[in-house]
Amino acid sequence: MSHSPHILLVDDEPFLLQSCKLLLEVAGFTITTATNGQEALALIAAANPPFEVLLLDLNMPEMGGIEVLRYLRSINEEICTVVLSAETGFDTVSQAFRLGAYDYVRKPYEFEDLVNKLNNTLQKRELEISFSRLRNQLERSERLHRFMIESSPDIIFIVDHDGGFRFCNERAQDLLGYSKEELLGQHFSMLIAPESLDKAVSCFSERRADTRGSKDEEVWLLCRPPGRGGEERRRIAFELNAMGIYENESVDEQGLTHGRDYSGTYVVARDITERLAAQRLIHYQAYHDLLTGLPNRALFMDRLGNAISNARRTQQKLVVMFLDLDRFKLVNDTLGHDIGDDLLKKVATRLKHCLRESDTLARLGGDEFIVLLPHIDQITTAHKVAVKIVDAVKEPILVGNHEIYVTTSIGIAMYPQDGRNVEDLIKNADTAMYHTKASGKDGFRIYTQELSENQQQQLSIEQEIRRGLREGQFVVHYQPQLHAMSNMVTGVEALLRWQHPQRGLLTPAWFLPVAEESSLMLELGEFVLATTLDDMQRMWKRGITLEKLAINCSVRQIEQKDFVDKLILQLKLRNFPGTALEIEITESTLMNEIESTITKLRQLAKYGISVAIDDFGTGYSSLSLLQKLPINRLKIDRSFIQDLEVDSERFIIEAIAHMARGLKLEMVAEGVEEEYQLKYLKNLQCQVMQGFLIGQVMPVAELELYLLKHNGERAAG
């Protein structure tokens, strides 16, 4: 032992007590002595740590050793006791052993015998302590294991070799509604949904152990019926893990297993219903549009690919229809995104009602939808569906307190003549839709090769425009504006031209429609603004004065959120007065995003910039709208001036003139080419004229000479 064992020596003979004490201390023991039973019990009660061995004499006055042992037994005090006594009577000695004595040493004794007896007693004590500790550990381990089994979030089953339940934890009742008593002895098949029976049999009959057992098998278990009737039992998805249980197993010296008797299967069932639901939700979100619930692009592409494969195999046809809502952005910007989202959902519902169950309607994003019509024999069928969709969409839609009118533009492509794969069919349907938009919207167009060639041509023009911007091929020319009363040229309109290296000087009609469909219009607009401001400043420095510079602004420019800030910044950088600048916008531009456009025009007006409505009379702006706008001029479209000899055209011009006077607006006439036109317009009190009669469209260098000559002659005259 690593320490000196502490022994309580009890004897009423002082000589024997002291001699024994000395001998034992020489042998390495720590000895405490007592001369009677009462003193011994008092020492035992106060000892901390307790004595390891009690060396006890039996025959003592007042309280003998038997009484001490009996008292210790009554208070459950366990102490290893060795009786040291001259008493040899069988009854007394046997009584001492019954009361817990471990060994007996008869007086007189051999010292070596006594030491051996004490060492044996101490070893016994160590073994008992170790055994007690191990037993406690096993009991705690068993309690912990049972607690873990019963507290597990999973159901734990043990079935016998015939498939009957031998054990299940409390979780079975929580999830399935069955108590332990109801399940024990029943065959596991009572819990299995029919479609999962094969998988369940392999799990609940599993004979493999360790890592070779069944893993992650998904099965559906049936809950306890809710009543006695024939109600359908609720089903829960579980993931099963199982391994075999064996008895009488032994391992030899080589580590080989022998005597294995299969007794059953240990099965852990984990509820994965929520996990499966989450997986289904993730899958749904990956393949559906969350706003409308329709298939998204990924799912549509997959279905279209399958439909093409089937059509190729069965020699059938199919149709792809590309849909885009007209003027949806206006609804979104004026009424808000919430109204726009509700509108999209209601449009999606209408579209679904126009289609068969076998058709697929998907939302690609924004206001774009796409339709797959499988098993179509002829294009006229698609024609009928397109008419049905166009008519359904244009019906008024009530969203909140708003009655909204929208239309749709549709492009149609048919397999196999318009494309033999997913990408070509969608691209060609999109091309046809684009041409529907370009030709007035609210309708449909069937794809033809000619449409594709037109689009290719537009793409080519777009590339050339980009190159032209990089290489400085674009220039600004100017057309003079004559003030009718003074006959002086007081302003100019800036007009963009393209000095194309192969085609020569091109007017905007050749390239602006293409630029309007892309961001190129913004680059061209910035170029025009910067160029004209610089040209005007150079002329002013040379003493050539003009009151007004007019530039055209497109829809794309005005739609920019920072349109006003960017324009004013350019003026400030050049110290260019806002009162010398006029922007011209068309009626169609005005009607796009009305509220936003009005706000921006008012911001420009505060900076002194004037606004003119270009091509007035060709659009559909209302008188009430014109009253709200901070506009300064109405420009009569050249088509009315050209047909001035027609009575109806004169009536329109006169009506515009009266309107302008009523609204206190200046009137500008474009396309003045004949003297009689000039005279007529002056009589109508039209303040400003421009056209070939006044001056051609010319580069800035020619403009300077023209102004010096024309205004100089008028000033001299």
N, C-alpha and C positions, 0 to 999 in steps of 0.2 A: 504494500500500500504506500501511497505517496505521502500520507500524513500519519500522525500518531493517534491510533484509535482511542476514543475516550470511553472508559469503563467505570460504572458505578459498582463499587465493592461494598457489600452489606454483610456484617458479621458482628455478633455481640461479644466475642472474645477479643479483647484489645491486642493480645500478643499475636494471635493468628492474623488479625486484621492488618497490623503493621508489617509483619513479616511478608505476608502475601503482597501487600502494596509495594514493598521495596523490590521484591523479586520481579513483579510484573513491570515496574518502571524500568528495571534493568533490561527487560525484554523489549522495551520500546513502546509500552502502553502508557497512556495518561490515565491516572487513577484518581477518582474521588471516592471517599469512604463515608459510610454511615453505620451507626452502631445498633440501629433498630429499624423496624418497619416504618414507623411514622416519619422518622428523619429521612428515610429513603424516598418515601412518597413525596415529601416536601421538596427534596432535591430534584426529583424527576419532573415535578410540576414547574419548577423554576428554571430548568435547564434550557439554554438557548445557545447553540444548537442542542438538540436532544442527545442523550447518551446513546452510544451505539450498541453496548452490551450491558446487561444487568447481571452481575455475578452475585447470586443471592443464597444466603444461608436459610434453611427452613426452620430450624429450632431456635427461636428468639423469644425473650419474654415480651409480654404485652401484645405485640403483633408479630406473628411469625411469617415465614416466607409464603405459606399457602394463602394467608389473608392478604398479603401484598399482591400476589398473582390474581386472586379473586377480585380485588378492588380494581386493579388495572384492567381486567377483563370487563368489569362493569362500566368503566368509563371509555371503553374502546381505545385504550392506550396500547399501541402495538410497540413492544420493545423486545429484542432478542434476549432471552433469559437463559442463563446457564446456572443450574442449581449446584451449590457447593455445600455439601452437608454430610454428616455422619449417619443420617437417617437412612435405613435400608429397607424399611417396611414397604411391602408391595403396594398397599393401598395408598400410602402417602406419596410414594414416588410416582405411581400412575396418576394420582390426582394432580400432581404438579405438571405432568405432561399434558393432561386434559385441559389444564388452565393456560397452556401456551408455552411451557418450558421447552426449549430446544434440545438441551443436553443435560447430562447429570455427571458430576464429578464427586466421588465419594472421598470423604476425609478418613484417614490421612491420604494425601494425594501425591503423585509424582509431579514435580514442577513441569517437566516436558509434556506430560499428558494434559495438564491444565492449559499450557500454551497452545497445544494442538487443538484442544476443544474450543478455545477462544477464536483461533484463526478460522476453524471450520464454521463457527457461528457467524463470524464477520463475513466470510464468503457467502454463506446462505443469505445474510442480510443484503449484500450487494446484488445477488441474483434476484431476490424478491423485489428489490427496488427497481432493478432493470426491467424485470417482467411486468411490474405494475406500470412503469412508464410506457412500455411497449403496448400494454393492454389499453391504457388511456389513449395512446396515439391511434391505435386501431379503432377504438370507439369513436374518437373524434373524427377520424377519417371516414368511418361508416356514416356518422351523422352528417358530415359535410357532403359525402357522396349522395346520400338520400335527399339532403336539402337541395343539392344541385339538380338532381333528377326531378324532384317535385317542383322546383322553381324554374326549370328550363322553359324558355319561350317555345321550344319545340315539343312535339308529342314524341314520347319514347315508348315503343312497344317491344315486348319480348314474346315471340310465338314459339310453340313447341314444334317438334318435327312433323306434326300433322297439320300445322297452320293454325292451331287454336291459341287464343291469347292467354299467356301465363302472367303477364304484367303490363300495366300501362300507368303512366303518371297522371297527375291531376289535370294537365293541360288538355287531355283528350276531352274532358267534360267542358272545359272553357271554350274549345273551338268546335267540337263536333256535337256536344250536348249529351254524350253518353257518360254515365258514371262508370267507375271501375267495375262495380258489381255486374253491370249490364254487359260489359265486354268480356270479362274473364270467362274462358271456356268456349266463347263463340269463335267461329272461323273468320279469318280476316276478310274474306270475300264479302261479308255483310256490309263493309264500309266502302267498297270499291265501285266507282262509276263504270258502267259496262265498257265504254271505249278505252278505259285504262286497265282492264283486267289483265291483259297479257304482260304489261310492264310490272304490275303489282305482284303477279305470281312469281316472276323472276326475282323480285326484291324480298318478298316475305318468305321465300323458300331458299334464300341465299345460303350456300354452304362455304363459300370462300371467306377467309378471314383477312385481317390486317388491310393493307392497301389494295388487295385484290378484290375486295367486296364491291358491291354495287354502289355507284356514285351518281348523284345529281339526276336521278330519274324523276321526270315530271309526271305526276298522276293526279287524278281528281278523286277526292274522297267525298262520301255522302254524309251529311249531317243527320242527326236524329230527326225523324218525322215530327212536324210541329203538333200533330194531333193524331187521333185514331183513324181519321178518314184517309182518303187516298191522295192527300196533298203531295205535291212534288217536293222532294227533298232538296234542300239547299246544297250546293256543291262548292267545295273549296279546293283550290289548287295547292298541291304540296310537292316539295322536292324530297325524295326519299334517298337515304343512305343506309346500307345494310351490310351486316357481316355475320358469318356463322358462329355458333356457340358450341364449344366442345367440353366434354367431361373426361375424367380418368386420364388426363394427359400427363405424360412424364417425359423428361429429357435425359438422355444418357450422357456419358462423359464426352462423347464426340459432338454433343449438341443436337443430336437427332431426336425428333419428337416421336413418341410411341403411345399406343393405347388411346388414340383419340376416338371418342364416341360422340357423333353429332347429336345434339339435344335440342337445337332450335336456332332461331335467328333474332339478332338484335337489330331493330329498325328505328331510325330517327327520321321523323317527318317534320319538315319545316314549312310553315305557311308562306307561300310565295304569291298569294293572290294580289297583294298590293304591288309587288314587283312586276308581275305580269301586266297589271293595269298600267303601271308607269311605262313599261316597255311598249305597250300598245299606244299609249299617249305619245311617246317619243316617235314611234313609227308613223302615227297619224300626222303629227306636226311636221315630220320630214317630208310627207307626201301630200299634204293638203294645205290649202290657203286658210289661215286661221280666221280671217274676217268673214268669208262667205261659206266656208266649209267645203268648197269645191276642190277637186284635185288641183295640185300645183303643176308647175312646169315639169318637174322630175317625173311625177306619176303619169302625166300626159305623154311625155316622150316614151316612157316604158310601154304604155298601152298602144300608142301609135306604132311602135316597133313591132309589137306582137300582132297588131291588126295587119300590118304590111306583110308579115310572114304568112299569116293565114290567107290573105288575099292572093299572094303569089302562089301558094299551094293550091288554092281552089279556083284560080283564074277569075277572081272577082275584082270589083273596083271599090274604092273608098274615097271619101272627100274630107279635106281639112278646110275649115272656115276660120279666118282670122278676123276678130271683131275689135273695134276701138270706138269708145263712146265719143261723140262730138261735143266739144265745148264743156267737157267735164271739169276741166281746170277752172273755168269761170265759176262753176257752182262751188267748187272747193274753196276758191279764194274769196268769194263774196259771202257765202253762207257758213263757211267753216268746215273743218275736216270731219267733225262728228256728223254733220248733215251729209257730207260727201260719202262717208262710210256707210251710213244707212241707205243712201241712194244706191250704192254698189250692191248691197245685199238684196235690195228689192229688184234691181235689174237682173241679178243672178237668178232670183226666183222666177222671174218672167221668162228668162232664157231657158231654164229647165223645163218649163211647161210647153215650150215649143219643140221639144226633142223627145225621141223615143228612149225607153229604158236602156237599150243597147248602145245608145250614143254616149259620148263623153264630153262634158263641158268642163273646162278648166279655166282658172284665172292665172294669167301670166304675171300680173303685177299692175299697179296703177289702175287704169281703166281699160286694160287689154284683156280680152277673153279669147279662147280658142276652142273650136268644136271638132270632134271626130265623128264622122258619119260612116260607120262600116256597112258593108253589104249594099252599096249603092250601084244600081244597074246603069243609070244614065244621069247626065248632068242636070236634066230638067227636074229631077227629084231634089237635088241640092238647091236649084232655083226656087222651088216652092218653099223649102225650109227657110231660105234667106228672106223671101218676101214675108213669111210669117214672123220672123224675128224682127225685121225692120218695122213692121206694123205694130208689133207688141211693144217694142221699146218706145216708140214715139207717143204712145198714150200717156197722158199726164200721170205723174207719180206723186202721191202725197207723202211728204216726209215732215213729220212734226206739223207745224202750221204752214208749211210751204208747199205749194203745188208747183212741181218742177217738170219742165219739158226738156228732154234730151233725145238725141237721135243716135244712130250708130252707122258706122261705115264698115263694110264687110268685104273681105277678099276671099276668093274660093279657088282651091287647087285640087285636082283630082288625080288619084293614082290609077294607072301607071303613067298616063300621058304627060302629067305636069311634074313628075318626080317619082323616082323609084326608091328613095330612102327618106328617113325622117327629116333630115336637114333641108333637103331640096323642097319637099312639100310645104314645110312651114315657111321657108324663105319665099317661095313663090306665092303662097297665100298672103303673106305680108306685103309683097310687091303689089298684088292686086288690090289689097286694102288701101295702100298708099295712093294708088291712082283713083280709088273711090273718093278719098279725101280731097285730092287735087281737083276733081271734077265736080265738086259741090257737096260732097258728104251725103248722109241720109240715104244710103242705098248700098248696092253691092256690085262687084265686078268679078267676072270669071277670068282667071289667069290665061294669058296668051303669051307667046314668045315675043310678040311686039312689045308688051309691057315690060318684059325683062330687058329687052334691048334699050327701051327708053330709060329704065333705071340705070343700066350700065352707062348710058350716055350722061345721065345726071351725075353719077359717081365720077366719071371722067372729068366733067366740068368742075366738080368740087375740088378735085386734085389740081386742076389747072389754076383755079382761083387761089388755092394755097400757094402754089408756086409763084403766081403773079404778085401776091402780097410780099413774098420773100424777095422777089427780084425787082420790086418797085415799078410794076407795069401799070398800076392804077394811077389815074390822074383826076383832078377836079376841074371841070369847066363851069362857066357861069353864064346865066342868061339875064340880061338887064330887065329891070322893072321900071316902067315909066309912070310917073305921077301925072295923072290926067290934067289937073288944073295948072300945074307949072310947066308941063312938058319937059321936066327934068328927070333924068334917071337917078332915082333916090335909093334904089336897092338892087340887089342881085339875088338870084336863087342859085345855090351851089348844086351842081349835077355831076354825079360820079360817072366816069368813063373808064374803059379798060383798053389800053393800048396793047392789044394782043400781038405777039410777034409774028403769027401766021395769018390771023384773021383781020388784022387792022384794028381800027377804032370801033369798039363795041359799046352799044348803049345798055343801060341797066336791064332792059327787057330780056336780054340774052343770058344774064347771069344772076340777077337778083332773086328770082324764084328759087333757084338752087341754094343760094346763100341763106335765104330766109329759113330753110329747113335745117340749118346747122348753126354752129357758133360763129361761122364765118361772117355773118351779118354784123355781129358785135365788133369784130376786127375792122370790117369795112367802115362801120359807123365811126369808130374811134379815129380811123385814118382821115375821113372826111372832115370831122370836127377840127382836128389838129391842123390839117392842111389849110382849111379856109380861114381859121383864125390867124394863122401866120401870113397868109396872102393879104388879108385885110390890113393887118398892121403895117406891112411893107408899103401898101398903097397910101395909107394915111401919112406915113413918114415922107412920102414923095408929094404930099399935098393933094392927093386925090381922095376926096371925101365921099363917103356913102353913109346914108342914115341907117340902112338895114341890110343885114346878111341873113338870108333864109336858108336853112338846111332841113332836109327831110329826116325824120326819125321813124324807124320801123317798130313793129310790135315787139320784136325780141329786145330791142334796146330799152323800150319803156318798161317792159316786164322785169328788168333787173331791179333788185331792191335798192341798189346804190346808184341808180341812174341819175338822180338829181345831184347827189354829192359829187359824182365823177364829172358831170358836165360843169358844175360851178367851179370845181377845182381847176379845170383847164382854163376857165376864164380868169381866175385869180392868178394863176401862174403867168399869164400874159398881160395882166392888168387890163383885160378887155371888158368894156362896160356891158352889163347885161342888157341895157336898153338898145344896144346895137344888134342884138341877136334875136332871130325869130326861128322857132322850130315849127315845122309843118307835119301834121299827122293826118292820116286818112280817117274817114268815118268808121271804117271797119276796125281800125286800131282803137278808136275811141270806145267802141262797143265791147272791146275785150277787156275784162277786169275793170268795169266802169268805176267803182268806188276808188280802187287803188290808183287808177289813171287820173281821176279828178284831184285826188290828194297831191299827186306829184306835180300836176300842172299848176296848182295853187302855190306850191313851194317855188316853182320857177317864176311865177308872176311876182312873188314877193321880192325876187332878186332883179326884177325889171325886165325879164325875158318875155317877149310876146309870143302868142300861140296862134297859128293859122290852121283852119280845117281845110285840108287839100282835097281836090276832086269832089267838092261839095255837090250834092244832088244825086250822086250815084249810090249812096248808102241808104241807111234807114235810121239816122239819128232823129230823135224827136225834138220838138220845139222846147218842151219842158227841160230836156237834158241840156240843150244849148244855153238855156238861161242859167243853169248851175255852173257852167264852165267859165273859167277865166280866159276866154279867147278874145282875140283882137280882130281877126280877119276871117272871111270866108272866101275860098278860092273856087271860082266856078269852073267845073271841069271843061276841058277843051272840046269835048264832044258836043256840048250845047252851043259853043261859039261857032263850030264848024257848020252846024245845021241851023244857023240863025235865020235863014230864009224860010224855014218851016215854022208855021204858026205855033204849033204846040211847043216847040223848043223856045220860041220867044216868050211864050206865056210862062214857062218854067223860069227863065232868066229874070223876067219881071217880078215873079213871085219871090225869087231869092233876093232880088234887090230890095223889095219892100220889107222882107224879113230882116235883112241886114240893117236897114235904116231903123226899123223898130227896135232892134237889139243894140243899136248904136255900134255897129261893127263896120269896119272897112270892107269893101268888096274888091277882090282881085280877079281879073279875067285872064285865063290862060289861052294860048293858041290864037292870039289875034294876028291875022295874016292879011286882012283886007282893010282898005280905008273905010268902007261902009260899016264894017264891024266896029272899028275904032270910034266912028262917029256915033253909032247907035249906043255904044256902051257909055260914051261921055254924056249923052242925053239922059241915060239912066242914073247918072251921077256915080258911075263906077270909078273909084278913086285911083286904082292901080291897074296897069295893063302889062302883059308880057306876051311875046310871041315873035315870029319871024319879022313881022312888020316893024317891031320896035328894035329888035336885035337878035342875031343868031346866038346859039350856044357857042361859047368861045373859051380858049385858054386864058389864063390870067394875064399873060403879056398882051394879048389882043384886047382884052377888056380894058386895060389901062389906056391904050391908045384910043379905044372907042369912047371911053368916058371923057378923056381930055378933049376930044373933038366934039362930041355931041353936047356935053354940058357947057363946053366953052362957047359953042355957037349959040346955044340958047341964052347963055348969060350975056353974050355980046349983043344978041338981038333984042 
